[in-house]
């Protein structure tokens, strides 16, 4: 990612890595598939390489999102972000995600949200403003595959997060 100003906040919206099929089990207890475990490791490496190591991580309580976070965090070395498991992200809509993000301390510069589709891409699309990368906006409007993350930048505090107020910079799938 390019250098950012002191005012800029970066939001990374990550769809969890590939999970095992449901096969009758409750959705929230589906674990990651072997491919998903590999994906999560690649996501962590990619986030670190692009200086997107978060200070705060918001994670849905579903098994697959928690496993995604646990596997990608290994790439962050000694970094110890604050991790918040929040039930609001499991069944979240766009407004729920925005509400949770508005509660983040204004001193936090980078937040990672590990959640689900279609909410991660819908949130990115809703927040994207006029200065956003058009190709990235088109990708999130179509939905994102597992282990794909969206990078957004806000030149204000988290409480100012609103529809059309954020620059969508990139959609990254470390598998591709």
C-alpha positions in Angstrom: 0.0 0.0 0.0 1.1 3.6 -0.6 2.2 5.8 2.4 -0.7 7.4 4.2 -1.2 10.6 6.2 -1.4 10.8 9.9 -5.1 11.3 9.7 -5.8 8.3 7.5 -7.5 5.2 9.0 -7.3 1.9 7.1 -10.1 -0.6 7.2 -9.5 -4.2 6.0 -12.6 -6.3 5.4 -11.7 -10.0 5.1 -14.0 -12.8 4.1 -13.0 -15.8 6.1 -11.0 -18.6 4.4 -12.6 -21.6 2.8 -14.7 -23.7 5.2 -15.7 -27.3 5.2 -19.2 -27.9 3.7 -22.1 -27.8 6.2 -23.1 -31.5 5.9 -25.9 -31.0 8.4 -23.8 -29.3 11.1 -24.8 -25.9 12.5 -23.4 -23.2 10.3 -21.5 -21.4 13.1 -19.4 -24.5 13.9 -18.1 -25.2 10.4 -14.3 -25.3 10.5 -11.9 -24.3 7.8 -11.0 -26.8 5.1 -7.4 -27.7 4.5 -7.4 -25.2 1.6 -8.8 -22.6 3.9 -6.0 -23.1 6.4 -3.5 -22.5 3.6 -5.4 -19.5 2.4 -5.4 -17.9 5.9 -1.6 -18.2 6.1 -1.2 -16.5 2.7 -3.6 -13.7 3.8 -1.4 -13.1 6.9 1.7 -12.9 4.8 0.1 -10.6 2.3 -1.2 -8.2 5.0 2.2 -8.0 6.7 4.0 -7.5 3.3 1.7 -4.5 2.6 2.0 -3.0 6.0 -1.6 -3.8 6.9 -1.0 -5.4 10.3 -4.0 -4.3 12.4 -4.1 -2.7 15.8 -7.6 -3.9 16.3 -9.2 -7.1 14.9 -13.0 -7.6 15.0 -14.0 -11.2 14.5 -17.3 -13.0 14.1 -17.6 -15.8 16.6 -18.1 -18.5 14.0 -15.5 -21.2 14.1 -14.3 -20.5 10.5 -13.7 -16.8 11.2 -11.9 -17.4 14.4 -9.7 -20.1 12.8 -9.0 -17.7 9.9 -7.8 -15.1 12.4 -5.7 -17.5 14.4 -3.9 -18.9 11.3 -3.2 -15.5 9.7 -2.0 -13.8 12.9 1.2 -16.0 12.9 2.5 -13.8 10.0 2.4 -10.7 12.2 5.4 -11.6 14.4 5.4 -9.8 17.7 2.4 -7.6 16.9 -0.3 -8.0 19.5 -3.5 -6.4 18.1 -6.5 -6.1 20.3 -9.0 -8.9 19.3 -12.7 -8.4 19.8 -15.1 -11.4 19.2 -18.4 -9.8 18.5 -21.7 -11.6 17.9 -22.9 -8.6 15.9 -20.6 -9.7 13.0 -22.1 -13.2 12.6 -25.5 -12.2 11.4 -24.4 -8.6 10.5 -25.7 -6.4 7.8 -23.8 -3.3 6.6 -25.3 -1.1 9.3 -24.2 -3.5 12.0 -20.6 -3.5 10.7 -20.5 0.3 10.5 -22.0 0.6 14.0 -19.2 -1.7 15.4 -16.5 0.2 13.6 -17.7 3.6 14.8 -17.0 2.3 18.4 -13.2 1.9 17.6 -11.0 4.3 19.4 -10.0 7.2 17.2 -6.3 6.6 17.9 -6.5 3.2 16.1 -5.1 3.5 12.6 -5.7 0.0 11.1 -8.7 -2.3 11.7 -9.2 -5.8 10.4 -12.7 -7.2 10.3 -12.9 -11.0 9.8 -16.5 -11.8 8.7 -18.8 -13.3 6.1 -20.3 -12.8 2.7 -22.3 -11.1 1.4 -21.7 -8.6 4.3 -18.0 -7.9 3.8 -18.4 -7.0 0.1 -21.7 -5.2 0.7 -20.1 -3.1 3.4 -17.2 -2.2 1.1 -19.6 -1.3 -1.7 -21.7 0.9 0.6 -18.8 2.8 2.1 -17.0 3.4 -1.2 -16.9 7.0 -2.2 -16.3 8.8 -5.5 -12.5 8.6 -5.3 -12.6 4.8 -5.0 -10.9 2.5 -7.5 -13.6 1.7 -10.0 -12.4 -1.8 -10.7 -12.3 -2.6 -7.0 -15.8 -1.3 -6.6 -17.1 -3.4 -9.4 -15.4 -6.5 -7.8 -17.0 -6.0 -4.4 -20.4 -5.4 -6.0 -20.1 -8.9 -7.5 -19.1 -10.4 -4.1 -15.7 -11.7 -3.1 -14.4 -15.2 -2.8 -13.0 -16.8 0.4 -9.9 -15.3 1.8 -10.3 -12.1 -0.1 -9.8 -8.8 1.6 -10.8 -5.3 0.7 -8.7 -2.3 1.7 -10.4 1.0 2.4 -9.1 4.4 3.6 -10.8 7.0 5.6 -9.3 10.5 6.2 -11.2 11.0 9.4 -11.9 9.3 12.7 -13.9 6.0 12.9 -17.0 7.8 14.1 -17.3 9.6 10.8 -17.6 6.3 8.9 -20.6 6.6 6.5 -21.9 5.5 3.2 -19.8 7.0 0.4 -17.2 8.5 2.8 -14.4 6.0 2.3 -11.9 5.4 -0.5 -11.9 1.7 -1.6 -8.3 1.2 -2.7 -8.0 -2.5 -3.5 -9.5 -6.0 -3.5 -6.9 -8.6 -2.9 -7.1 -12.4 -3.2 -3.8 -13.9 -2.1 -4.7 -17.2 -3.9 -4.9 -15.5 -7.3 
